[in-house]
């Protein structure tokens, strides 16, 4: 679902950025433009950030690629 229609920022994009370590609206706004145009999405964006911070981190699973090397895969 889109959070910021003006800049085409989705909930998934915000959740992914939070998982990468960006924990404030200012950081996410600098990367995506979210809430920087009209500002109507500010409350929704902050709610998505807070909810993402409250979620436990996704577990990392070992995966063997076709070449035989071990890689780590994050679950959805």
PyMOL Python script that loads the backbone (N, CA, C, O; Angstrom):
from pymol import cmd

cmd.read_pdbstr("""\
ATOM      1  N   UNK A   1       0.840  -1.174   0.000  1.00  0.00           N
ATOM      2  CA  UNK A   1       0.000   0.000   0.000  1.00  0.00           C
ATOM      3  C   UNK A   1       0.891   1.244   0.000  1.00  0.00           C
ATOM      4  O   UNK A   1       1.931   1.288   0.657  1.00  0.00           O
ATOM      5  N   UNK A   2       0.454   2.244  -0.750  1.00  0.00           N
ATOM      6  CA  UNK A   2       1.214   3.489  -0.777  1.00  0.00           C
ATOM      7  C   UNK A   2       0.997   4.278   0.508  1.00  0.00           C
ATOM      8  O   UNK A   2      -0.125   4.406   0.998  1.00  0.00           O
ATOM      9  N   UNK A   3       2.084   4.797   1.034  1.00  0.00           N
ATOM     10  CA  UNK A   3       2.041   5.713   2.168  1.00  0.00           C
ATOM     11  C   UNK A   3       2.072   7.127   1.612  1.00  0.00           C
ATOM     12  O   UNK A   3       1.253   7.967   1.986  1.00  0.00           O
ATOM     13  N   UNK A   4       3.007   7.385   0.728  1.00  0.00           N
ATOM     14  CA  UNK A   4       3.194   8.716   0.135  1.00  0.00           C
ATOM     15  C   UNK A   4       2.927   8.622  -1.367  1.00  0.00           C
ATOM     16  O   UNK A   4       3.754   8.129  -2.133  1.00  0.00           O
ATOM     17  N   UNK A   5       1.764   9.103  -1.763  1.00  0.00           N
ATOM     18  CA  UNK A   5       1.398   9.048  -3.171  1.00  0.00           C
ATOM     19  C   UNK A   5       2.236  10.040  -3.975  1.00  0.00           C
ATOM     20  O   UNK A   5       2.609   9.757  -5.113  1.00  0.00           O
ATOM     21  N   UNK A   6       2.530  11.186  -3.396  1.00  0.00           N
ATOM     22  CA  UNK A   6       3.303  12.216  -4.099  1.00  0.00           C
ATOM     23  C   UNK A   6       4.654  11.688  -4.582  1.00  0.00           C
ATOM     24  O   UNK A   6       5.113  12.042  -5.668  1.00  0.00           O
ATOM     25  N   UNK A   7       5.288  10.836  -3.763  1.00  0.00           N
ATOM     26  CA  UNK A   7       6.625  10.334  -4.087  1.00  0.00           C
ATOM     27  C   UNK A   7       6.663   8.822  -4.278  1.00  0.00           C
ATOM     28  O   UNK A   7       7.740   8.227  -4.321  1.00  0.00           O
ATOM     29  N   UNK A   8       5.489   8.199  -4.392  1.00  0.00           N
ATOM     30  CA  UNK A   8       5.365   6.755  -4.648  1.00  0.00           C
ATOM     31  C   UNK A   8       6.151   5.912  -3.643  1.00  0.00           C
ATOM     32  O   UNK A   8       6.904   5.018  -4.030  1.00  0.00           O
ATOM     33  N   UNK A   9       5.974   6.199  -2.355  1.00  0.00           N
ATOM     34  CA  UNK A   9       6.657   5.449  -1.297  1.00  0.00           C
ATOM     35  C   UNK A   9       5.653   4.485  -0.666  1.00  0.00           C
ATOM     36  O   UNK A   9       4.580   4.895  -0.222  1.00  0.00           O
ATOM     37  N   UNK A  10       6.007   3.217  -0.632  1.00  0.00           N
ATOM     38  CA  UNK A  10       5.111   2.195  -0.098  1.00  0.00           C
ATOM     39  C   UNK A  10       5.463   1.819   1.339  1.00  0.00           C
ATOM     40  O   UNK A  10       6.542   2.133   1.840  1.00  0.00           O
ATOM     41  N   UNK A  11       4.512   1.134   1.988  1.00  0.00           N
ATOM     42  CA  UNK A  11       4.778   0.615   3.326  1.00  0.00           C
ATOM     43  C   UNK A  11       5.967  -0.338   3.288  1.00  0.00           C
ATOM     44  O   UNK A  11       6.820  -0.314   4.175  1.00  0.00           O
ATOM     45  N   UNK A  12       6.018  -1.169   2.264  1.00  0.00           N
ATOM     46  CA  UNK A  12       7.118  -2.133   2.132  1.00  0.00           C
ATOM     47  C   UNK A  12       8.470  -1.427   2.058  1.00  0.00           C
ATOM     48  O   UNK A  12       9.438  -1.859   2.684  1.00  0.00           O
ATOM     49  N   UNK A  13       8.532  -0.342   1.292  1.00  0.00           N
ATOM     50  CA  UNK A  13       9.787   0.409   1.169  1.00  0.00           C
ATOM     51  C   UNK A  13      10.211   0.956   2.529  1.00  0.00           C
ATOM     52  O   UNK A  13      11.390   0.908   2.882  1.00  0.00           O
ATOM     53  N   UNK A  14       9.256   1.473   3.286  1.00  0.00           N
ATOM     54  CA  UNK A  14       9.581   2.004   4.613  1.00  0.00           C
ATOM     55  C   UNK A  14      10.018   0.880   5.535  1.00  0.00           C
ATOM     56  O   UNK A  14      11.010   1.020   6.251  1.00  0.00           O
ATOM     57  N   UNK A  15       9.293  -0.237   5.529  1.00  0.00           N
ATOM     58  CA  UNK A  15       9.683  -1.380   6.382  1.00  0.00           C
ATOM     59  C   UNK A  15      11.082  -1.867   6.033  1.00  0.00           C
ATOM     60  O   UNK A  15      11.866  -2.187   6.927  1.00  0.00           O
ATOM     61  N   UNK A  16      11.401  -1.926   4.748  1.00  0.00           N
ATOM     62  CA  UNK A  16      12.740  -2.366   4.331  1.00  0.00           C
ATOM     63  C   UNK A  16      13.815  -1.397   4.816  1.00  0.00           C
ATOM     64  O   UNK A  16      14.881  -1.828   5.257  1.00  0.00           O
ATOM     65  N   UNK A  17      13.547  -0.099   4.738  1.00  0.00           N
ATOM     66  CA  UNK A  17      14.526   0.882   5.217  1.00  0.00           C
ATOM     67  C   UNK A  17      14.712   0.794   6.726  1.00  0.00           C
ATOM     68  O   UNK A  17      15.830   0.929   7.223  1.00  0.00           O
ATOM     69  N   UNK A  18      13.633   0.570   7.451  1.00  0.00           N
ATOM     70  CA  UNK A  18      13.751   0.393   8.903  1.00  0.00           C
ATOM     71  C   UNK A  18      14.594  -0.846   9.201  1.00  0.00           C
ATOM     72  O   UNK A  18      15.437  -0.825  10.097  1.00  0.00           O
ATOM     73  N   UNK A  19      14.367  -1.915   8.456  1.00  0.00           N
ATOM     74  CA  UNK A  19      15.156  -3.138   8.648  1.00  0.00           C
ATOM     75  C   UNK A  19      16.633  -2.910   8.342  1.00  0.00           C
ATOM     76  O   UNK A  19      17.493  -3.591   8.900  1.00  0.00           O
ATOM     77  N   UNK A  20      16.934  -1.954   7.454  1.00  0.00           N
ATOM     78  CA  UNK A  20      18.324  -1.632   7.114  1.00  0.00           C
ATOM     79  C   UNK A  20      18.969  -0.693   8.127  1.00  0.00           C
ATOM     80  O   UNK A  20      20.171  -0.438   8.057  1.00  0.00           O
ATOM     81  N   UNK A  21      18.166  -0.170   9.082  1.00  0.00           N
ATOM     82  CA  UNK A  21      18.746   0.655  10.128  1.00  0.00           C
ATOM     83  C   UNK A  21      18.330   2.113  10.136  1.00  0.00           C
ATOM     84  O   UNK A  21      18.817   2.886  10.962  1.00  0.00           O
ATOM     85  N   UNK A  22      17.444   2.506   9.239  1.00  0.00           N
ATOM     86  CA  UNK A  22      16.957   3.889   9.224  1.00  0.00           C
ATOM     87  C   UNK A  22      15.711   3.950  10.103  1.00  0.00           C
ATOM     88  O   UNK A  22      14.692   3.337   9.783  1.00  0.00           O
ATOM     89  N   UNK A  23      15.792   4.687  11.206  1.00  0.00           N
ATOM     90  CA  UNK A  23      14.740   4.620  12.212  1.00  0.00           C
ATOM     91  C   UNK A  23      13.972   5.906  12.427  1.00  0.00           C
ATOM     92  O   UNK A  23      13.159   5.971  13.349  1.00  0.00           O
ATOM     93  N   UNK A  24      14.189   6.925  11.628  1.00  0.00           N
ATOM     94  CA  UNK A  24      13.440   8.169  11.819  1.00  0.00           C
ATOM     95  C   UNK A  24      12.821   8.605  10.503  1.00  0.00           C
ATOM     96  O   UNK A  24      13.295   8.253   9.423  1.00  0.00           O
ATOM     97  N   UNK A  25      11.752   9.380  10.618  1.00  0.00           N
ATOM     98  CA  UNK A  25      11.108   9.902   9.423  1.00  0.00           C
ATOM     99  C   UNK A  25      12.064  10.806   8.652  1.00  0.00           C
ATOM    100  O   UNK A  25      12.044  10.822   7.421  1.00  0.00           O
ATOM    101  N   UNK A  26      12.891  11.550   9.356  1.00  0.00           N
ATOM    102  CA  UNK A  26      13.856  12.430   8.663  1.00  0.00           C
ATOM    103  C   UNK A  26      14.807  11.627   7.784  1.00  0.00           C
ATOM    104  O   UNK A  26      15.092  12.025   6.655  1.00  0.00           O
ATOM    105  N   UNK A  27      15.300  10.501   8.292  1.00  0.00           N
ATOM    106  CA  UNK A  27      16.203   9.656   7.503  1.00  0.00           C
ATOM    107  C   UNK A  27      15.483   9.084   6.282  1.00  0.00           C
ATOM    108  O   UNK A  27      16.011   9.100   5.170  1.00  0.00           O
ATOM    109  N   UNK A  28      14.276   8.581   6.508  1.00  0.00           N
ATOM    110  CA  UNK A  28      13.518   7.966   5.425  1.00  0.00           C
ATOM    111  C   UNK A  28      13.084   9.028   4.415  1.00  0.00           C
ATOM    112  O   UNK A  28      13.062   8.772   3.211  1.00  0.00           O
ATOM    113  N   UNK A  29      12.746  10.201   4.898  1.00  0.00           N
ATOM    114  CA  UNK A  29      12.381  11.300   4.000  1.00  0.00           C
ATOM    115  C   UNK A  29      13.562  11.694   3.120  1.00  0.00           C
ATOM    116  O   UNK A  29      13.385  11.955   1.930  1.00  0.00           O
ATOM    117  N   UNK A  30      14.748  11.739   3.683  1.00  0.00           N
ATOM    118  CA  UNK A  30      15.937  12.098   2.909  1.00  0.00           C
ATOM    119  C   UNK A  30      16.207  11.085   1.798  1.00  0.00           C
ATOM    120  O   UNK A  30      16.700  11.448   0.730  1.00  0.00           O
ATOM    121  N   UNK A  31      15.884   9.818   2.048  1.00  0.00           N
ATOM    122  CA  UNK A  31      16.140   8.766   1.062  1.00  0.00           C
ATOM    123  C   UNK A  31      15.029   8.630   0.031  1.00  0.00           C
ATOM    124  O   UNK A  31      15.288   8.286  -1.122  1.00  0.00           O
ATOM    125  N   UNK A  32      13.788   8.899   0.441  1.00  0.00           N
ATOM    126  CA  UNK A  32      12.654   8.606  -0.440  1.00  0.00           C
ATOM    127  C   UNK A  32      11.823   9.822  -0.832  1.00  0.00           C
ATOM    128  O   UNK A  32      11.099   9.781  -1.827  1.00  0.00           O
ATOM    129  N   UNK A  33      11.919  10.896  -0.065  1.00  0.00           N
ATOM    130  CA  UNK A  33      11.055  12.050  -0.285  1.00  0.00           C
ATOM    131  C   UNK A  33       9.728  11.933   0.428  1.00  0.00           C
ATOM    132  O   UNK A  33       8.904  12.844   0.351  1.00  0.00           O
ATOM    133  N   UNK A  34       9.504  10.827   1.125  1.00  0.00           N
ATOM    134  CA  UNK A  34       8.242  10.585   1.824  1.00  0.00           C
ATOM    135  C   UNK A  34       7.901  11.754   2.750  1.00  0.00           C
ATOM    136  O   UNK A  34       8.727  12.170   3.563  1.00  0.00           O
ATOM    137  N   UNK A  35       6.702  12.272   2.626  1.00  0.00           N
ATOM    138  CA  UNK A  35       6.121  13.377   3.403  1.00  0.00           C
ATOM    139  C   UNK A  35       6.806  14.718   3.136  1.00  0.00           C
ATOM    140  O   UNK A  35       6.585  15.679   3.872  1.00  0.00           O
ATOM    141  N   UNK A  36       7.614  14.791   2.118  1.00  0.00           N
ATOM    142  CA  UNK A  36       8.321  16.033   1.828  1.00  0.00           C
ATOM    143  C   UNK A  36       7.606  16.964   0.874  1.00  0.00           C
ATOM    144  O   UNK A  36       8.020  18.111   0.707  1.00  0.00           O
ATOM    145  N   UNK A  37       6.539  16.496   0.243  1.00  0.00           N
ATOM    146  CA  UNK A  37       5.843  17.333  -0.728  1.00  0.00           C
ATOM    147  C   UNK A  37       4.640  18.019  -0.088  1.00  0.00           C
ATOM    148  O   UNK A  37       4.676  19.227   0.148  1.00  0.00           O
ATOM    149  N   UNK A  38       3.572  17.266   0.197  1.00  0.00           N
ATOM    150  CA  UNK A  38       2.377  17.894   0.778  1.00  0.00           C
ATOM    151  C   UNK A  38       2.277  17.658   2.283  1.00  0.00           C
ATOM    152  O   UNK A  38       1.630  18.432   2.988  1.00  0.00           O
ATOM    153  N   UNK A  39       2.915  16.591   2.781  1.00  0.00           N
ATOM    154  CA  UNK A  39       2.932  16.315   4.211  1.00  0.00           C
ATOM    155  C   UNK A  39       1.735  15.570   4.754  1.00  0.00           C
ATOM    156  O   UNK A  39       1.696  15.283   5.950  1.00  0.00           O
ATOM    157  N   UNK A  40       0.746  15.240   3.918  1.00  0.00           N
ATOM    158  CA  UNK A  40      -0.443  14.538   4.406  1.00  0.00           C
ATOM    159  C   UNK A  40      -0.147  13.135   4.907  1.00  0.00           C
ATOM    160  O   UNK A  40      -0.917  12.592   5.699  1.00  0.00           O
ATOM    161  N   UNK A  41       0.934  12.546   4.471  1.00  0.00           N
ATOM    162  CA  UNK A  41       1.246  11.162   4.838  1.00  0.00           C
ATOM    163  C   UNK A  41       2.131  11.061   6.076  1.00  0.00           C
ATOM    164  O   UNK A  41       2.493   9.954   6.473  1.00  0.00           O
ATOM    165  N   UNK A  42       2.481  12.158   6.683  1.00  0.00           N
ATOM    166  CA  UNK A  42       3.429  12.154   7.800  1.00  0.00           C
ATOM    167  C   UNK A  42       2.995  11.217   8.915  1.00  0.00           C
ATOM    168  O   UNK A  42       3.796  10.409   9.383  1.00  0.00           O
ATOM    169  N   UNK A  43       1.743  11.308   9.351  1.00  0.00           N
ATOM    170  CA  UNK A  43       1.273  10.454  10.443  1.00  0.00           C
ATOM    171  C   UNK A  43       1.314   8.978  10.067  1.00  0.00           C
ATOM    172  O   UNK A  43       1.718   8.134  10.867  1.00  0.00           O
ATOM    173  N   UNK A  44       0.886   8.671   8.828  1.00  0.00           N
ATOM    174  CA  UNK A  44       0.900   7.276   8.378  1.00  0.00           C
ATOM    175  C   UNK A  44       2.335   6.757   8.283  1.00  0.00           C
ATOM    176  O   UNK A  44       2.614   5.635   8.706  1.00  0.00           O
ATOM    177  N   UNK A  45       3.233   7.551   7.741  1.00  0.00           N
ATOM    178  CA  UNK A  45       4.634   7.140   7.624  1.00  0.00           C
ATOM    179  C   UNK A  45       5.236   6.878   9.001  1.00  0.00           C
ATOM    180  O   UNK A  45       5.929   5.880   9.197  1.00  0.00           O
ATOM    181  N   UNK A  46       4.976   7.767   9.950  1.00  0.00           N
ATOM    182  CA  UNK A  46       5.500   7.568  11.308  1.00  0.00           C
ATOM    183  C   UNK A  46       4.908   6.319  11.943  1.00  0.00           C
ATOM    184  O   UNK A  46       5.606   5.610  12.668  1.00  0.00           O
ATOM    185  N   UNK A  47       3.631   6.035  11.682  1.00  0.00           N
ATOM    186  CA  UNK A  47       3.005   4.824  12.225  1.00  0.00           C
ATOM    187  C   UNK A  47       3.652   3.571  11.642  1.00  0.00           C
ATOM    188  O   UNK A  47       3.864   2.595  12.362  1.00  0.00           O
ATOM    189  N   UNK A  48       3.968   3.585  10.351  1.00  0.00           N
ATOM    190  CA  UNK A  48       4.619   2.429   9.717  1.00  0.00           C
ATOM    191  C   UNK A  48       6.016   2.243  10.304  1.00  0.00           C
ATOM    192  O   UNK A  48       6.438   1.113  10.552  1.00  0.00           O
ATOM    193  N   UNK A  49       6.727   3.332  10.525  1.00  0.00           N
ATOM    194  CA  UNK A  49       8.067   3.244  11.121  1.00  0.00           C
ATOM    195  C   UNK A  49       7.975   2.654  12.520  1.00  0.00           C
ATOM    196  O   UNK A  49       8.729   1.740  12.856  1.00  0.00           O
ATOM    197  N   UNK A  50       7.062   3.164  13.337  1.00  0.00           N
ATOM    198  CA  UNK A  50       6.911   2.671  14.716  1.00  0.00           C
ATOM    199  C   UNK A  50       6.526   1.197  14.733  1.00  0.00           C
ATOM    200  O   UNK A  50       7.071   0.420  15.517  1.00  0.00           O
ATOM    201  N   UNK A  51       5.595   0.811  13.877  1.00  0.00           N
ATOM    202  CA  UNK A  51       5.186  -0.595  13.816  1.00  0.00           C
ATOM    203  C   UNK A  51       6.343  -1.482  13.367  1.00  0.00           C
ATOM    204  O   UNK A  51       6.500  -2.602  13.854  1.00  0.00           O
ATOM    205  N   UNK A  52       7.142  -0.983  12.449  1.00  0.00           N
ATOM    206  CA  UNK A  52       8.294  -1.761  11.968  1.00  0.00           C
ATOM    207  C   UNK A  52       9.353  -1.919  13.049  1.00  0.00           C
ATOM    208  O   UNK A  52      10.002  -2.961  13.141  1.00  0.00           O
ATOM    209  N   UNK A  53       9.525  -0.901  13.853  1.00  0.00           N
ATOM    210  CA  UNK A  53      10.495  -0.979  14.949  1.00  0.00           C
ATOM    211  C   UNK A  53      10.031  -1.953  16.024  1.00  0.00           C
ATOM    212  O   UNK A  53      10.851  -2.562  16.710  1.00  0.00           O
ATOM    213  N   UNK A  54       8.720  -2.100  16.171  1.00  0.00           N
ATOM    214  CA  UNK A  54       8.172  -2.992  17.189  1.00  0.00           C
ATOM    215  C   UNK A  54       8.215  -4.455  16.764  1.00  0.00           C
ATOM    216  O   UNK A  54       8.128  -5.346  17.609  1.00  0.00           O
ATOM    217  N   UNK A  55       8.350  -4.714  15.457  1.00  0.00           N
ATOM    218  CA  UNK A  55       8.392  -6.086  14.955  1.00  0.00           C
ATOM    219  C   UNK A  55       9.760  -6.705  15.224  1.00  0.00           C
ATOM    220  O   UNK A  55      10.782  -6.024  15.137  1.00  0.00           O
ATOM    221  N   UNK A  56       9.777  -7.992  15.549  1.00  0.00           N
ATOM    222  CA  UNK A  56      11.075  -8.654  15.694  1.00  0.00           C
ATOM    223  C   UNK A  56      11.767  -8.737  14.337  1.00  0.00           C
ATOM    224  O   UNK A  56      11.093  -8.809  13.310  1.00  0.00           O
ATOM    225  N   UNK A  57      13.090  -8.730  14.313  1.00  0.00           N
ATOM    226  CA  UNK A  57      13.800  -8.824  13.037  1.00  0.00           C
ATOM    227  C   UNK A  57      13.489 -10.136  12.336  1.00  0.00           C
ATOM    228  O   UNK A  57      13.239 -11.157  12.976  1.00  0.00           O
ATOM    229  N   UNK A  58      13.508 -10.089  11.007  1.00  0.00           N
ATOM    230  CA  UNK A  58      13.263 -11.295  10.227  1.00  0.00           C
ATOM    231  C   UNK A  58      14.435 -12.253  10.386  1.00  0.00           C
ATOM    232  O   UNK A  58      15.593 -11.838  10.330  1.00  0.00           O
ATOM    233  N   UNK A  59      14.138 -13.536  10.584  1.00  0.00           N
ATOM    234  CA  UNK A  59      15.236 -14.498  10.718  1.00  0.00           C
ATOM    235  C   UNK A  59      15.971 -14.676   9.398  1.00  0.00           C
ATOM    236  O   UNK A  59      15.405 -14.493   8.320  1.00  0.00           O
ATOM    237  N   UNK A  60      17.222 -15.029   9.505  1.00  0.00           N
ATOM    238  CA  UNK A  60      18.042 -15.284   8.330  1.00  0.00           C
ATOM    239  C   UNK A  60      18.222 -16.791   8.203  1.00  0.00           C
ATOM    240  O   UNK A  60      18.650 -17.454   9.148  1.00  0.00           O
ATOM    241  N   UNK A  61      17.897 -17.325   7.037  1.00  0.00           N
ATOM    242  CA  UNK A  61      17.979 -18.759   6.802  1.00  0.00           C
ATOM    243  C   UNK A  61      19.146 -19.082   5.879  1.00  0.00           C
ATOM    244  O   UNK A  61      19.403 -18.351   4.923  1.00  0.00           O
ATOM    245  N   UNK A  62      19.852 -20.175   6.161  1.00  0.00           N
ATOM    246  CA  UNK A  62      20.933 -20.573   5.248  1.00  0.00           C
ATOM    247  C   UNK A  62      20.343 -21.157   3.961  1.00  0.00           C
ATOM    248  O   UNK A  62      19.365 -21.903   4.007  1.00  0.00           O
ATOM    249  N   UNK A  63      20.933 -20.821   2.831  1.00  0.00           N
ATOM    250  CA  UNK A  63      20.496 -21.329   1.528  1.00  0.00           C
ATOM    251  C   UNK A  63      21.741 -21.704   0.748  1.00  0.00           C
ATOM    252  O   UNK A  63      22.727 -20.966   0.742  1.00  0.00           O
ATOM    253  N   UNK A  64      21.694 -22.854   0.088  1.00  0.00           N
ATOM    254  CA  UNK A  64      22.799 -23.259  -0.775  1.00  0.00           C
ATOM    255  C   UNK A  64      22.390 -22.956  -2.204  1.00  0.00           C
ATOM    256  O   UNK A  64      21.399 -23.492  -2.700  1.00  0.00           O
ATOM    257  N   UNK A  65      23.156 -22.091  -2.870  1.00  0.00           N
ATOM    258  CA  UNK A  65      22.825 -21.732  -4.250  1.00  0.00           C
ATOM    259  C   UNK A  65      23.241 -22.858  -5.195  1.00  0.00           C
ATOM    260  O   UNK A  65      23.923 -23.789  -4.766  1.00  0.00           O
ATOM    261  N   UNK A  66      22.853 -22.800  -6.463  1.00  0.00           N
ATOM    262  CA  UNK A  66      23.157 -23.865  -7.407  1.00  0.00           C
ATOM    263  C   UNK A  66      24.662 -24.144  -7.578  1.00  0.00           C
ATOM    264  O   UNK A  66      25.039 -25.241  -7.990  1.00  0.00           O
ATOM    265  N   UNK A  67      25.507 -23.176  -7.269  1.00  0.00           N
ATOM    266  CA  UNK A  67      26.951 -23.385  -7.405  1.00  0.00           C
ATOM    267  C   UNK A  67      27.537 -24.062  -6.177  1.00  0.00           C
ATOM    268  O   UNK A  67      28.725 -24.385  -6.157  1.00  0.00           O
ATOM    269  N   UNK A  68      26.716 -24.282  -5.148  1.00  0.00           N
ATOM    270  CA  UNK A  68      27.177 -24.982  -3.975  1.00  0.00           C
ATOM    271  C   UNK A  68      27.659 -24.097  -2.842  1.00  0.00           C
ATOM    272  O   UNK A  68      28.079 -24.615  -1.807  1.00  0.00           O
ATOM    273  N   UNK A  69      27.616 -22.776  -3.000  1.00  0.00           N
ATOM    274  CA  UNK A  69      28.069 -21.912  -1.909  1.00  0.00           C
ATOM    275  C   UNK A  69      26.899 -21.564  -1.005  1.00  0.00           C
ATOM    276  O   UNK A  69      25.754 -21.476  -1.448  1.00  0.00           O
ATOM    277  N   UNK A  70      27.204 -21.369   0.255  1.00  0.00           N
ATOM    278  CA  UNK A  70      26.213 -21.066   1.266  1.00  0.00           C
ATOM    279  C   UNK A  70      25.935 -19.566   1.285  1.00  0.00           C
ATOM    280  O   UNK A  70      26.858 -18.754   1.344  1.00  0.00           O
ATOM    281  N   UNK A  71      24.652 -19.208   1.233  1.00  0.00           N
ATOM    282  CA  UNK A  71      24.241 -17.810   1.323  1.00  0.00           C
ATOM    283  C   UNK A  71      23.173 -17.701   2.386  1.00  0.00           C
ATOM    284  O   UNK A  71      22.558 -18.697   2.769  1.00  0.00           O
ATOM    285  N   UNK A  72      22.955 -16.482   2.863  1.00  0.00           N
ATOM    286  CA  UNK A  72      21.917 -16.263   3.870  1.00  0.00           C
ATOM    287  C   UNK A  72      20.749 -15.563   3.209  1.00  0.00           C
ATOM    288  O   UNK A  72      20.939 -14.638   2.420  1.00  0.00           O
ATOM    289  N   UNK A  73      19.537 -16.001   3.529  1.00  0.00           N
ATOM    290  CA  UNK A  73      18.321 -15.464   2.936  1.00  0.00           C
ATOM    291  C   UNK A  73      17.409 -14.988   4.036  1.00  0.00           C
ATOM    292  O   UNK A  73      17.104 -15.740   4.962  1.00  0.00           O
ATOM    293  N   UNK A  74      16.965 -13.738   3.949  1.00  0.00           N
ATOM    294  CA  UNK A  74      16.004 -13.226   4.928  1.00  0.00           C
ATOM    295  C   UNK A  74      14.618 -13.688   4.524  1.00  0.00           C
ATOM    296  O   UNK A  74      14.255 -13.679   3.348  1.00  0.00           O
ATOM    297  N   UNK A  75      13.847 -14.094   5.533  1.00  0.00           N
ATOM    298  CA  UNK A  75      12.488 -14.509   5.263  1.00  0.00           C
ATOM    299  C   UNK A  75      11.581 -13.301   5.204  1.00  0.00           C
ATOM    300  O   UNK A  75      11.923 -12.237   5.719  1.00  0.00           O
ATOM    301  N   UNK A  76      10.445 -13.456   4.588  1.00  0.00           N
ATOM    302  CA  UNK A  76       9.486 -12.343   4.437  1.00  0.00           C
ATOM    303  C   UNK A  76       8.685 -12.104   5.679  1.00  0.00           C
ATOM    304  O   UNK A  76       7.842 -11.207   5.706  1.00  0.00           O
TER     305      UNK A  76
END
""", "prot")
cmd.dss("prot")
cmd.show_as("cartoon", "prot")
cmd.util.cbc("prot")
cmd.orient("prot")
